[in-house]
């Protein structure tokens, strides 16, 4: 079993200014390539489920079988109750111009943006 520490999650640091599910799926492919693993059974939940789906779409040769739950390919307001979506918009608007100085703050904000694009 391989449990990846996605960029900007866990203990990893990502110094870039953006983050996307496509970038993370490409990271997973690179991880499998580096480990000399031709293909794997892939399991993902929530953001991991989105990553699993995107990995299968972008690099289908790497996926033997896929199980994904709690995921969507187009995370937008249609998957959320309106009050939750409004709260997320409010939080984004309140913090979008904040100057982030610490790596943990930057990573958390990129994860928030990747989840809510």
N, C-alpha and C positions, 0 to 999 in steps of 0.2 A: 504494500500500500504506500502510495506517495501522497503526502499532504503538502501542497505548495503554499508558500508564504507569498501571496500576490503582492505586486508592487504597491506601496502605500498602505498595506495592511500589515497586521502583526508587527514583526520586528524589522521589516524591510523599509528602506528609505528610497524615495523617488524625488530627485531634484528637479524634475521637469515641471512645467507649468500646467500640464493637462494630463488627463487620464481617460481612457476609453476601454470598453469591453473588448474591442478589437485588439488593442495593444496587449491586454492581459491574455487573450486567447493566443496571440502570437508568442507571448512569453511562455505559455504552457507547451506550445509546440517546440520551442527552443529548448525547454527543459527536457522534454522527451528525447529530442535529438541528442542533446549533450549526454544523456544517460544511455544512449544507444538503444532506446526502446522504440521499435517500429510502430507499435500501436498498443492501445490500452483500453480497458473498461473505464468509463468516465462517469463519475457521480458528482452532482452539484446541487446545492440548495441555495435559494435566494440569489444573491449576486453570483455565487458559484454556479448556480443553475444557468444563469444567463451566460457566464463564461463557457460552460460546457456546451450549450447550444451554439454559441459563436465559434468555438473550437471545431465542432462538427461541421458547421457550414463553411468555414475557411480552410480547414485542414482535415477533411473527411477521412483521409487515409490513416490518420492517427487514432481514430475512434473505432473500436471493435463493436461495442454496444454503449448506449447512453441512457442514463437515468437522470432526469432533471425535475426538480420540484420547486415551487415558490418562485418561478422565473417568468419573465416576459421579455419579448424581443424589442418592444417599443415602450419603454417605461414612460408613460405620460399620464395625464389626468384621468384617462378612461379606466384605469385599473384601480383607482382610489375613490373613496367616498369624498364628496366635495369639501367637507370641513377639513379633512386631513390635507388635501391638496392646497387649500388656502393657507393652512398653517405652514406648510413647506415653502410656499411662495413668500410668505411673510418673513420666515427665517432667512431665506436667501436674500431678500431685499435689505434686511437689516444688517447682514454680514458681508455683502458682496464687495464693499469698498474697504473693509477692514484690512489693515496691513498685518500680514502674518509673518512672524519672525522665527518661530520655532518649527523644526521639521515635523513634529507630531501634529501641530496645527495645520500645516500645509497639506500633509497627507490626509487628515480627517476631512478637510475642505474638498480635496480632489475626489475623495470617495463619495461625499455628499453630491457633488456635481455629476459624477459619472452615474450615480443612481437616479438622478432626477433630470437628466437631459431630455 
